[in-house]
Amino acid sequence: MSLSLTLTKGRCRWEPPRGTDTEKLKVYMAEHHSAPELRPELGVNGRNGNEGKIRAAHLLIKHRDSRRPSSWRESEIKRTKEEAMNILLAHEARIRSGQKSLGEIAISESDCSSARKMGDLGFFGKGDMQKEFEEAAFQLKPGEVSQVVETASGLHLIERFTNESIALTIDGIEVNERVMMPNKDIERVESAAALGSDTKSNAVAIADEFPPKVTPLVT
């Protein structure tokens, strides 16, 4: 089976193999590549349920004076705040130099359980997070990474996500999915699509690499 895939300016158009049940395909895409929090469902007065909210990821390094000095990585964290700061500053240097993205580092180094989601915290509004974290996150521009932010939980680097809408056209029917991802990851998707993939497995791999999922802040 062959699959034609192109992605231009955040819009992805592809043609499924002949004989594909397009209705089942649309249901599958909605179930597996779209999170309820990201769907453009209208709330009261026709407004989007995520209005006024932002989506961000973070990298958390705890220390022995953190509100809860333990994590999935360490049952008892004994490092000092100064040591935690040095660790986070080293990670920040790698991020700003382009060696690694915040999400890539968060997977193995963040002391928050959101590490398994590349630090993704999902959508949140004002009043949902600790004050210092909230203020820093809402001041960020989409795609921007914060300076070190200190809260009772520990030390954070925060990255605000960029909005991208990917449209899939199936037999002439356009299916829209809203995806949130950092600029660097958008570029990776576009680069992958630019290779001219013509196989279903490659197309699905691109979608699977960046599934929109959310994880609450656990400290």
C-alpha positions in Angstrom: 0.0 0.0 0.0 1.2 3.5 -0.7 0.5 6.7 1.1 1.1 10.2 -0.2 2.1 12.7 2.5 2.9 16.4 2.3 3.2 19.0 5.0 3.3 22.7 4.2 3.1 25.4 6.8 1.7 23.1 9.4 -0.9 21.5 7.1 -0.6 17.8 6.3 -2.5 16.2 3.3 -2.4 12.5 2.5 -4.3 10.0 0.6 -5.0 6.6 2.2 -4.7 3.3 0.3 -7.6 2.4 -2.1 -10.4 0.7 -0.3 -9.8 2.3 3.1 -12.9 2.9 5.2 -12.5 6.7 5.6 -15.1 6.9 8.4 -13.2 4.3 10.5 -10.0 6.1 9.7 -11.4 9.4 11.0 -12.6 7.8 14.2 -9.2 6.2 14.7 -7.3 9.5 14.2 -9.7 11.2 16.6 -9.2 8.5 19.3 -5.4 8.0 18.9 -4.0 11.3 17.7 -6.2 13.9 19.5 -6.5 14.5 23.2 -9.9 15.7 24.5 -8.2 18.8 26.0 -7.0 19.8 22.6 -10.1 19.3 20.5 -11.8 22.5 19.4 -15.0 21.7 21.4 -17.1 24.8 22.2 -18.2 25.6 25.7 -20.5 28.1 27.2 -21.5 30.8 24.6 -19.6 29.0 21.9 -16.2 29.7 23.4 -13.3 27.3 23.3 -12.9 25.4 26.7 -9.2 26.3 26.7 -9.7 30.1 26.3 -7.3 32.0 28.5 -5.1 29.0 29.1 -1.6 28.2 27.9 0.3 24.9 27.4 3.8 24.4 28.6 6.5 21.9 29.5 9.0 22.1 32.3 12.2 20.6 33.6 12.2 20.4 37.4 15.3 19.8 39.6 14.5 19.3 43.2 16.7 19.7 46.2 16.7 18.7 49.9 14.7 21.8 50.9 12.0 21.2 48.3 8.5 20.8 49.6 8.7 17.1 48.8 12.3 16.1 48.4 11.7 12.9 46.4 10.8 11.9 42.9 10.5 9.0 40.5 14.2 9.2 40.0 15.3 9.4 43.7 13.4 8.3 46.8 15.4 10.8 48.9 16.9 13.8 47.3 19.9 15.1 49.3 21.4 17.7 47.0 21.6 21.3 48.1 19.8 24.1 46.4 23.1 25.3 45.0 23.9 21.9 43.6 20.4 21.8 42.0 21.0 25.2 40.5 24.3 24.1 38.9 22.6 21.0 37.4 19.8 23.1 36.0 22.1 25.8 34.6 24.1 23.1 32.8 20.8 21.8 31.3 19.9 25.3 30.3 23.2 25.8 28.5 22.6 22.7 26.4 19.0 23.8 25.6 20.1 27.3 24.5 23.0 26.0 22.5 20.6 23.7 20.6 22.3 20.5 21.7 19.1 19.2 23.2 15.5 20.4 23.6 13.9 20.9 27.0 11.6 18.0 26.4 14.5 15.7 25.4 16.3 16.4 28.7 13.2 16.3 30.8 12.6 12.7 29.8 15.5 11.4 31.9 16.5 14.4 34.1 13.3 16.0 35.4 12.1 15.3 38.9 8.5 15.7 37.9 6.4 12.7 36.8 5.7 14.7 33.6 9.1 13.6 32.5 7.5 10.6 30.7 5.6 13.2 28.6 8.8 15.2 27.8 7.8 17.6 30.6 4.4 18.4 29.1 2.0 19.8 31.6 -1.0 20.3 29.3 -3.2 23.3 29.3 -3.5 25.4 32.5 -4.9 28.7 33.5 -4.2 31.3 36.0 -4.6 30.0 39.5 -3.8 26.4 38.5 -0.1 26.5 39.3 2.2 27.8 42.0 2.3 31.6 41.8 6.0 31.9 40.7 5.5 29.2 38.1 2.3 30.7 36.7 3.8 34.2 36.4 6.9 33.0 34.6 4.9 30.8 32.2 2.3 33.4 31.3 5.1 35.9 30.5 6.7 33.6 28.0 6.1 34.0 24.3 5.2 30.8 22.3 8.3 28.8 21.8 10.3 30.7 24.5 12.2 29.0 27.3 12.3 30.8 30.7 15.2 31.6 33.0 15.4 29.5 36.1 12.2 29.7 38.2 12.2 28.9 41.9 9.1 27.5 43.6 8.4 25.4 46.7 8.8 22.4 44.5 12.3 23.2 43.4 13.9 24.8 40.4 12.3 24.9 36.9 12.9 25.7 33.3 9.6 26.3 31.5 8.9 26.2 27.8 5.7 27.5 26.4 4.3 25.6 23.4 3.5 26.9 20.0 0.1 26.4 18.4 0.0 24.4 15.2 -3.0 23.0 13.4 -2.5 19.9 11.3 -5.2 19.2 8.7 -5.6 15.8 7.3 -7.5 15.5 4.0 -9.1 12.0 3.6 -10.8 11.5 0.3 -11.4 15.2 0.0 -12.7 15.4 3.6 -10.5 17.6 5.8 -10.0 16.4 9.4 -8.5 19.0 11.7 -6.4 18.1 14.7 -4.9 20.7 17.0 -1.4 20.0 18.2 0.8 21.8 20.6 4.6 21.5 20.2 7.8 23.5 20.6 9.2 25.2 17.5 12.1 22.8 17.3 9.7 19.8 17.1 7.6 21.5 14.5 10.7 21.9 12.4 11.5 18.2 12.9 8.0 17.2 11.7 8.3 19.5 8.6 11.8 18.1 7.9 10.5 14.6 8.0 7.6 15.3 5.7 10.0 17.1 3.3 11.8 13.8 2.7 8.8 12.9 0.6 7.7 9.8 2.5 5.3 7.6 0.5 4.7 4.8 3.0 2.0 4.5 5.5 4.4 3.4 8.2 6.5 6.5 7.9 3.5 8.8 8.0 2.1 7.1 11.1 5.6 7.3 12.7 5.6 11.1 12.3 2.1 11.3 13.9 3.1 8.9 16.7 6.3 10.8 17.6 4.3 13.9 18.5 1.0 12.8 20.0 -0.8 15.6 21.9 -1.1 14.4 25.5 -1.3 16.2 28.8 0.0 15.5 32.3 -0.9 17.5 35.4 1.9 19.1 37.5 3.0 16.6 40.2 5.3 17.9 42.9 
